[in-house]
Amino acid sequence: MAAPAIRRLMEEIMTATDWPVYTPWAREHYGRGLQEGVAEGKAEEAAKSVLLFAATAQTLQGMFGD
């Protein structure tokens, strides 16, 4: 390959957002990180829902009294 073709190919590889996971070690660690990230996201959403519920309940109690 000519130098410009190699450079263009390398730039395409480096700007790609999809990286394949080839080795068993990489698959295990990538999968574990992905699962932990999903679980963390679900926990954050649950915490936001609880806070929103509590704030709404407090507002309604303030509006309508005891």
Buried (B, 14 or more C-beta within 10 A) or exposed (E): EEEEEEEEEEEEEEEEEEEEEEEEEEEEEEEEEEEEEEEEEEEEEEEEEEEEEEEEEEEEEEEEEE
